[in-house]
Each structure stands twice: as structure tokens, then as C-alpha cells.
Amino acid sequence: MPDRQQTLAKVLETIAPFNKKGADVTEATRFAQDLEWDSLTVLDFVANVEDEFDVLISMNMQAEIETVGQLVDALQKLKA
Amino acid sequence: MSDLFSKFDPLIEQRDTLLESGITDPFNLVMERVESPTVAICNGRRTILLGTYNYMGMTFDPDVVAAGKKALDEFGSGTTGSRVLNGTYEGHKAVEQALKDFYAMDHAMVFSTGYQANLGVISTIAGKDDYIVLDIDSHASIYDGCALGNAQIVPFRHNDVEALEKRLKRIPEGAGKLVVLEGVYSMLGDVAPLKEMVAVSKANGAMVLVDEAHSMGFIGAHGRGVSEAQGIIDDVDFIIGTFSKSVGTVGGFCVSNHPKFEILRLVCRPYVFTASLPPSVVATAATSIRKLMDSADKREHLWENSKRLHAGLRQLGFTLGTDEAQSAIIAVIMPDLETGAAMWEALLHEGLYVNLARPPATPAGMTLLRCSLCALHSEEQVGEILGMFAAAGRATGCIS
């Protein structure tokens, strides 16, 4: 399993270009409510995460992911 | 008062604000009379129709109308039952035979609407642990078909062959794969690179379903769609289509060469648990489909109309959804909903009906004035249409 901190760092890097409000991002940050991403931004972001980590994050999985921390957990599982 | 409808409050408010400005409701236009596939009376005014899906102008074809009347007389107004239990009439078999002949395919299955065709086929053939890979700009009926089933849903960036290939390669070994594409995407009127996409899908062991709703009757030498035009129709496993566009009535279908296709009639719930199409509808559809086989001249005229409108609008200074006319849909991109609604109303006053399209139907949050041409629009009408766009565009400040 890859290092969790490394995964988190990469996720934060991927979030940055979409963080138009310049909000502080922690593991508790929620994509929809805190970053105020609309569904189109989410789709673009997910595509970037998929390419960055070479995984598939299906819409079924996305429905379960609300926060940055949950995304990191999901990626850890996918890369295990 | 707060209840289950409270979630719609933001939309209700946006709608009220728009209508308070005194504008005609763009989503509630009533056609009082319809004179032909290209002309209706709206608010007492003669209006050119440029916002229907009547691409081949079959709705008033005398043979089509006569077939409908005859079926109404001979078979009555409706079947009152499901195809499986009590709702298959001779006419249903006849329209399925017409589809098999039109597409030169082994199997055809007719649904009550195009929406139900996507809903039924997609939700039934992709089961738990299978993967559906679909273009992100897919029609609502495709997404709803995914939602109804249990498969893993993976969207990819619109018309991006590389994004599709990458995702196919990431699917776990042994999982079933279905790639869902459209020939013509209905909002911008752009065509998919099906040749490349189908090749990539086949190379990765996926079955391919193509929705050809907006291309049937018009695109391809025999009007079979974009997959025919790009020479890969034999590699497509399932083609989904509709009777509510070029065919000129209502209904949906799937055609296929898959040897086990017919089992779908027993396992596909949106086929089994709903009433079948009325006899008059399947009779008009069968007659229309057979006439569409020999409509090369109309196809050519529709291409001329589409290219001329596209070039004319561009010359007037409008921003369009595609660089050249790729289908009979020409999308004019509006800066925002307010301007779009003002322009829509100005066109209506000029005597022209187009569609105002907005999110979530449109990609990337766009507001569009969607124009769809008909093979029966005359050269003079296309000229008139361009004149109306020029006047309305200047009146609303969309063009200078």
C-alpha cells in the first residue's frame, strides 16, 4: 500500500487548480459544500485524479465520497 | 412552509425572476395549429418551425397519415397491454420487420419511447460487476439507464478517444464492458469520432451501443446514422433509435445482430412492464421507415439547408457550437440565460421558433438557441430564417 501522506499530498496538488476560492483544504474539506464545486467541476477533477493515480473512480464510488479524506481512503484501497 | 417540494425553491425563484421581466415563458409555448412540418400557428402568428426533430418532414406525409388512419379503423385506438402478455399486434411485428430491413440487421425490438429503449437495454445488459463506459455528455436517458441498473458507471471526457481508451484499460480483468456512445450529440449537434472509438472499444473487449436518435434517416448513405457514414456499423453491437425524430411519430427501438438478442423481450423490464405502442403509431412508423429508405434527395437537401444556415449565422456574427455543420442541429451559443431568453422571444416575434436550451440539458453550463432543420424547409424559408436572426440579433444586442 502506498504511503497515505504521499497520496494526500498528491490529492491536494490535484485540487489546487480547481480551488478557485483559495479555501484552506484539509482532510475534512467537503468538495460540494466547502469548495462549492458544481457537478461539471467534479467531473473534471475526477478525470484528473483518475489519470494521476491510474485508477477508475466510478460514479457509484463517487456517490460515497464527500470529503478529501474519504477520497484519500478510497485511493489507498484502489492502489492496495 | 417546508415540505418535500422545498428542494425546488431555487429553481422556482429563478423561473419567477425570469418571467417577472415580462418575457414569454420559453418552456411553455403552445402551438395552436400545425400547418406542415415547417409551419405552425403560435399566439395567432404564423411561425416557421426551426426547433423540432422533424428532420425528414414525415409528420404530414400522405402515405404515413393514411396508414395511421387505416390502423385506427382496423385495430382500434390502443393495445391496452404489454407486448409480452397481451399487447403484440400484427403492426408491432411489421414495424420491427421495417427496422430490420432499414438497418439490414437480424433483430429489432420496439419500445414505447426512445427514452425507454435506452433505459431498458442499458440497465438490462450491464449487470452487477460489469462496467459501463460512457461519454460524459450522454443524453439523460442513457444516464437514467445506468442509474436503473447495477453496473459500475465510468464517464469519460466528451469525444475524447484517448480518455476512453485509458478507462477501458483500467477495468479489472474479466469484468464485462459496455461502451455507450451517441452518433450526433443533440445539444451542440456535433458528431462522435465513432470509427476510432469503436476500434478502441473492440480492441479492449467491450460491447458497443450507439444511440443514433439524431442521425437516423439523414446521416449515412442509407440514413442508418453516423456509424454507417464512418463505415463501422458492422462493429456496433446495439443501435438505439427513436420514432419521434426523423420517423415522425413516437416510440423507440434497438436493432442488433447479436444471436441471443431476442431473450431481452423476457428480461428487459421497461419493455415488459409497460403498454405497447398504439396500432396507429406503429403503422405510421412502419410506413415512414420504409419511405426513409429511398430518401436520398431529401437527405441531400437537408445537408444543403444545414450548411447554408450554419454559414449564414456565422457570417452574421453568431457563435456556433461547431466549426462546420456536422448534422441538422445548429446550436447558437448565448452568453447567459437572460440574453438567451430575450433572443428567443425576439425570434418568436419575428415568427421563428427555436429551442432555448439550458443546464442541465446543455454541456459546460451553456445557454443555447438550438436550431434543427427539416428536409422540407425551402430555400426561401432558410433565407427568411437568416433575416429573422439578423433582426432579432441586432434588436437584442447579440450581434452588431
Interface residues (C-beta under 8 A of the other chain):
Chain A: D38 S39 L40 L43 A47 E50 D51 D54 V55 L56 S58 M59 N60 M61
Chain B: Y131 I136 C146 Q152 I153 V154 P155 F156 R157 A163 K166 R167 R170 I171 P360 A364 G365
